[in-house]
Amino acid sequence: MRRTVDRTAGKVMSMREAVAAFVHDGDTVSLEGFTHLVPTAAGHEIIRQGRRDLTVVRMTADIVVDQMLAAGCVTRLVSSFVGNSSAGSLGELRRRIEHADPEPLAFEEYSHYGMVCRYLAGAQRLPFYPLRSYAGSDLPAVNPGIRQVVSPYPAADGGTERIHVVPPVNPDVTIVHAHRADRRGNTQIWGLTGVQAEAVYAAGKAVVVVEELVADEVVRSDPNRTLIPAHAVDAVVVCPRGAHPSFAQGYYDRDNAFYRSWSAISKDPARLRAWLAEWVYGTADHAEYVARLGEGFWAGLAVGEALSQPVNYGRRL
């Protein structure tokens, strides 16, 4: 049995408090979660608080980025993929990039692995990170941040080798969504993972948004699920269903119908802004957003059990 946890202890705060404390105009903000555990509720609170001139770093720029763009929060995007997660286009993002409508968007593009390497360099405080996968790619021609250096070591044939490198990324704040954490910020994730840990370590500050807060002994009972340790976390926000329309493995399913509908919503600027007015500005917080959708809706995204086998970590006799 899980014992009752004191929600006021440790680093626990509301989403409103966390965004107010750690996201400021002009900041570089990383929002990570790869298809799974997208920090949507955090993006909505950034919109509600009217943040401006943000650089958003997100490997898979998707619906939440489109919404933040439409709300006027973002002036620069750093990404390795843009799109509506196999369900269509991002209307606001396309208008910004293709037609500078209503204003241009600075867009810095890397490959997926290039972004992973940027986070790794940032997390390790390295000046750059080498990779071979840009050989033959057009990306270095359009992104001056992708450069070449001469390797200090001989190539396989004994000659000189030039290799591509990418610069580190060090966000002012990283926000990730996760399954659960204790009050100190030891954060556990299972299922599909992305670069959440690397993005947290690369940042100046880190906010983890979780489906539930659990007692310390729950985390200690299964330590290998702790992807992000407490010492790297500045705030813990408890926000059930905060990844919708993406999913949280074992908590709720992906809302495929919403993804399919987004292309039509975002294609029409007036319809997109009406959606923001109703579902973001028109809700006080994510709890109200969840309540407005209704329990019948959430029942449709319910998931059954798929339990993992217990693990015996053993202890000294």
C-alpha positions as CSV (number, residue, x, y, z in Angstrom):
1,M,0.0,0.0,0.0
2,R,1.2,3.5,-0.8
3,R,1.1,5.8,2.1
4,T,-0.3,9.4,1.8
5,V,2.3,11.8,0.6
6,D,2.7,15.4,1.9
7,R,2.3,17.3,-1.3
8,T,3.7,20.5,0.3
9,A,7.0,18.9,1.1
10,G,10.2,19.0,-0.9
11,K,10.1,20.5,-4.4
12,V,6.4,20.1,-5.1
13,M,4.5,23.1,-6.5
14,S,1.6,23.9,-8.8
15,M,2.1,24.3,-12.6
16,R,1.3,28.0,-12.3
17,E,4.0,28.4,-9.6
18,A,6.6,26.4,-11.6
19,V,6.1,28.3,-14.8
20,A,6.1,31.7,-13.0
21,A,9.3,30.8,-11.2
22,F,11.3,29.1,-14.0
23,V,10.1,30.3,-17.4
24,H,10.8,34.0,-18.3
25,D,10.4,36.1,-21.4
26,G,13.4,35.5,-23.8
27,D,14.4,32.2,-22.2
28,T,15.5,29.1,-24.1
29,V,13.0,26.4,-23.0
30,S,13.3,22.7,-23.7
31,L,10.1,20.6,-23.8
32,E,11.0,17.0,-24.3
33,G,9.0,13.7,-24.6
34,F,9.2,11.5,-27.7
35,T,5.7,10.8,-28.9
36,H,5.0,9.6,-25.3
37,L,4.8,11.9,-22.3
38,V,4.7,15.1,-24.3
39,P,4.6,18.1,-21.8
40,T,1.4,19.5,-23.2
41,A,0.0,20.9,-19.9
42,A,3.2,22.8,-19.3
43,G,3.0,24.4,-22.8
44,H,-0.6,25.5,-22.1
45,E,0.4,27.1,-18.8
46,I,3.2,29.0,-20.6
47,I,0.6,30.3,-23.0
48,R,-1.8,31.3,-20.1
49,Q,1.0,33.3,-18.5
50,G,1.7,35.1,-21.8
51,R,5.4,34.3,-22.1
52,R,7.1,36.0,-25.1
53,D,10.2,35.7,-27.2
54,L,11.0,32.2,-26.3
55,T,13.4,29.9,-28.0
56,V,11.8,26.4,-27.9
57,V,14.0,23.4,-28.1
58,R,12.0,20.2,-28.9
59,M,13.2,17.3,-31.0
60,T,9.8,16.5,-32.3
61,A,8.0,19.8,-32.7
62,D,4.3,18.9,-32.7
63,I,0.9,20.1,-31.6
64,V,2.0,21.8,-28.4
65,V,4.6,23.9,-30.4
66,D,2.0,24.8,-32.9
67,Q,-0.2,26.0,-30.1
68,M,2.6,28.0,-28.5
69,L,3.4,29.6,-31.8
70,A,-0.3,30.6,-32.4
71,A,-0.3,32.2,-28.9
72,G,2.7,34.4,-29.8
73,C,5.1,32.7,-27.3
74,V,7.8,31.5,-29.6
75,T,10.2,33.4,-31.9
76,R,12.8,30.7,-32.5
77,L,12.4,26.9,-32.8
78,V,15.2,24.4,-32.6
79,S,14.1,20.9,-33.8
80,S,14.8,17.8,-35.8
81,F,11.2,17.1,-36.8
82,V,8.1,19.1,-37.3
83,G,4.7,17.6,-37.9
84,N,1.4,16.4,-36.5
85,S,2.8,13.0,-35.5
86,S,1.9,11.1,-38.6
87,A,-1.6,12.6,-38.6
88,G,-1.1,15.7,-40.8
89,S,0.4,19.2,-40.7
90,L,1.0,22.0,-38.2
91,G,-0.9,24.9,-39.8
92,E,0.6,27.7,-37.7
93,L,4.2,26.5,-38.0
94,R,3.8,26.2,-41.8
95,R,2.4,29.7,-42.1
96,R,5.3,31.1,-40.1
97,I,8.0,29.3,-42.1
98,E,6.5,29.3,-45.6
99,H,4.9,32.7,-45.6
100,A,6.1,34.6,-42.5
101,D,2.4,34.9,-41.6
102,P,1.7,36.6,-39.2
103,E,5.4,37.0,-38.7
104,P,8.5,34.9,-39.5
105,L,9.9,32.1,-37.3
106,A,13.6,31.5,-36.9
107,F,14.0,27.8,-37.4
108,E,17.2,25.8,-36.6
109,E,17.0,22.3,-38.0
110,Y,19.1,19.2,-37.0
111,S,18.7,15.5,-37.5
112,H,17.3,13.5,-34.6
113,Y,20.8,12.2,-33.7
114,G,22.2,15.7,-34.1
115,M,19.8,16.9,-31.5
116,V,20.7,14.0,-29.2
117,C,24.3,15.0,-29.6
118,R,23.6,18.6,-28.8
119,Y,21.9,17.5,-25.5
120,L,24.8,15.2,-24.7
121,A,27.3,18.0,-25.3
122,G,25.1,20.3,-23.2
123,A,24.8,17.8,-20.4
124,Q,28.5,17.1,-20.3
125,R,29.5,20.8,-20.8
126,L,31.4,19.9,-23.9
127,P,32.2,22.6,-26.6
128,F,30.8,20.3,-29.3
129,Y,29.9,16.7,-30.1
130,P,31.2,14.8,-33.1
131,L,29.0,12.6,-35.4
132,R,29.4,10.9,-38.7
133,S,25.8,10.9,-39.9
134,Y,25.8,14.2,-41.7
135,A,28.0,12.9,-44.5
136,G,26.0,13.3,-47.7
137,S,23.3,15.3,-45.9
138,D,22.0,18.7,-47.1
139,L,21.6,19.9,-43.5
140,P,25.1,21.4,-43.1
141,A,24.4,23.6,-46.1
142,V,21.4,25.2,-44.5
143,N,22.5,25.2,-40.8
144,P,25.7,27.0,-40.1
145,G,25.7,25.5,-36.6
146,I,26.7,22.2,-38.1
147,R,30.4,22.4,-38.8
148,Q,33.5,20.3,-39.5
149,V,36.7,19.9,-37.5
150,V,39.9,18.1,-38.2
151,S,40.2,15.0,-36.1
152,P,43.3,15.0,-33.9
153,Y,43.6,11.2,-34.6
154,P,44.5,9.6,-37.9
155,A,41.8,8.1,-40.1
156,A,41.7,4.3,-40.7
157,D,43.9,4.8,-43.8
158,G,46.3,6.9,-41.8
159,G,45.3,10.1,-43.4
160,T,43.5,13.2,-42.0
161,E,39.8,13.0,-41.3
162,R,37.3,15.8,-41.1
163,I,34.2,15.2,-39.1
164,H,31.0,17.0,-38.5
165,V,30.3,18.5,-35.0
166,V,27.2,20.1,-33.4
167,P,27.2,22.7,-30.6
168,P,25.9,22.1,-27.1
169,V,22.4,23.2,-26.2
170,N,22.0,24.5,-22.6
171,P,18.4,25.6,-22.1
172,D,17.5,28.0,-19.3
173,V,14.9,25.5,-18.3
174,T,13.9,22.0,-19.3
175,I,10.4,20.7,-18.7
176,V,9.5,17.1,-19.1
177,H,6.5,14.9,-18.4
178,A,6.9,11.6,-16.5
179,H,5.0,8.9,-14.8
180,R,5.8,9.5,-11.1
181,A,8.2,11.2,-8.7
182,D,8.8,11.5,-5.0
183,R,8.7,14.8,-3.3
184,R,12.4,15.4,-3.7
185,G,12.2,14.9,-7.5
186,N,13.5,11.4,-8.1
187,T,11.6,10.8,-11.3
188,Q,10.6,7.5,-12.9
189,I,9.7,6.8,-16.5
190,W,8.9,3.5,-18.3
191,G,7.8,2.5,-21.8
192,L,9.0,4.8,-24.6
193,T,11.6,7.2,-23.5
194,G,13.4,10.0,-25.4
195,V,16.1,12.4,-24.2
196,Q,14.4,13.5,-21.0
197,A,17.4,12.9,-18.8
198,E,19.9,14.5,-21.2
199,A,17.7,17.5,-21.6
200,V,17.4,17.9,-17.8
201,Y,21.1,17.7,-17.3
202,A,21.8,20.2,-20.1
203,A,19.6,22.8,-18.5
204,G,20.1,25.5,-15.9
205,K,16.8,24.6,-14.2
206,A,14.5,21.6,-14.5
207,V,10.8,21.0,-13.9
208,V,9.3,17.5,-14.0
209,V,5.6,17.2,-14.5
210,V,4.2,13.8,-13.3
211,E,1.1,11.8,-13.3
212,E,1.4,11.1,-9.6
213,L,3.5,11.8,-6.6
214,V,4.5,8.7,-4.7
215,A,6.2,8.0,-1.4
216,D,10.0,7.8,-1.2
217,E,9.9,4.0,-0.6
218,V,8.0,3.4,-3.9
219,V,10.9,5.0,-5.8
220,R,13.5,3.2,-3.7
221,S,11.8,-0.2,-4.3
222,D,12.5,0.1,-8.1
223,P,15.5,2.3,-8.5
224,N,16.3,1.4,-12.1
225,R,13.2,3.2,-13.3
226,T,14.6,6.5,-12.0
227,L,15.7,8.2,-15.1
228,I,16.1,11.6,-13.5
229,P,17.5,11.9,-10.0
230,A,16.5,14.4,-7.4
231,H,19.7,16.5,-7.5
232,A,18.9,17.5,-11.1
233,V,15.4,18.6,-10.4
234,D,14.2,22.1,-9.2
235,A,10.4,21.5,-9.2
236,V,7.9,18.7,-9.2
237,V,4.5,19.4,-10.6
238,V,1.7,16.9,-10.1
239,C,-0.6,17.1,-13.2
240,P,-2.6,14.0,-14.0
241,R,-3.4,13.5,-17.7
242,G,-1.0,16.4,-18.4
243,A,0.4,14.8,-21.6
244,H,-2.9,14.7,-23.5
245,P,-3.3,14.3,-26.4
246,S,-0.2,12.1,-26.2
247,F,-0.1,9.2,-23.8
248,A,1.4,8.1,-20.6
249,Q,2.1,4.3,-20.7
250,G,-0.1,2.5,-18.2
251,Y,-2.2,5.6,-17.4
252,Y,-4.1,6.6,-20.5
253,D,-3.9,6.0,-24.3
254,R,-3.0,8.3,-27.1
255,D,-5.9,10.5,-28.4
256,N,-5.6,9.7,-32.0
257,A,-8.9,11.4,-32.9
258,F,-7.5,14.7,-31.6
259,Y,-4.3,14.3,-33.6
260,R,-6.4,13.7,-36.7
261,S,-8.5,16.8,-36.1
262,W,-5.6,19.1,-35.5
263,S,-4.7,19.6,-39.1
264,A,-8.1,21.1,-39.9
265,I,-8.1,23.2,-36.7
266,S,-4.6,24.6,-37.3
267,K,-5.1,25.2,-41.0
268,D,-7.6,27.9,-40.2
269,P,-6.1,30.7,-38.1
270,A,-9.4,31.9,-36.8
271,R,-10.4,28.3,-35.8
272,L,-7.1,27.8,-34.1
273,R,-7.4,30.9,-32.0
274,A,-10.9,30.0,-31.1
275,W,-9.6,26.6,-29.9
276,L,-7.0,28.4,-27.8
277,A,-9.6,30.7,-26.4
278,E,-11.8,27.8,-25.3
279,W,-9.3,25.2,-24.2
280,V,-6.3,27.1,-22.9
281,Y,-7.2,30.7,-22.1
282,G,-10.7,29.6,-21.2
283,T,-9.5,27.1,-18.6
284,A,-7.9,28.1,-15.3
285,D,-5.5,25.2,-15.3
286,H,-5.1,21.7,-16.6
287,A,-7.5,20.2,-14.1
288,E,-10.3,22.3,-15.5
289,Y,-9.2,21.2,-19.1
290,V,-9.5,17.6,-18.0
291,A,-12.8,18.1,-16.3
292,R,-14.3,19.9,-19.3
293,L,-13.5,16.9,-21.5
294,G,-15.5,14.7,-19.1
295,E,-15.1,11.3,-17.5
296,G,-16.8,9.7,-20.5
297,F,-14.1,11.0,-22.8
298,W,-11.3,9.7,-20.5
299,A,-13.0,6.3,-20.2
300,G,-12.4,6.0,-23.9
301,L,-8.7,6.5,-23.4
302,A,-8.5,4.0,-20.5
303,V,-5.9,1.3,-20.7
304,G,-5.9,-2.2,-19.2
305,E,-3.1,-3.8,-17.2
306,A,0.1,-5.1,-18.7
307,L,2.2,-5.7,-15.6
308,S,5.9,-6.3,-15.6
309,Q,7.3,-9.2,-13.7
310,P,8.6,-8.4,-10.2
311,V,12.3,-8.0,-9.8
312,N,14.2,-9.2,-6.7
313,Y,16.9,-6.7,-6.0
314,G,18.0,-8.7,-3.0
315,R,19.3,-7.3,0.3
316,R,22.1,-8.1,2.7
317,L,21.3,-10.8,5.2
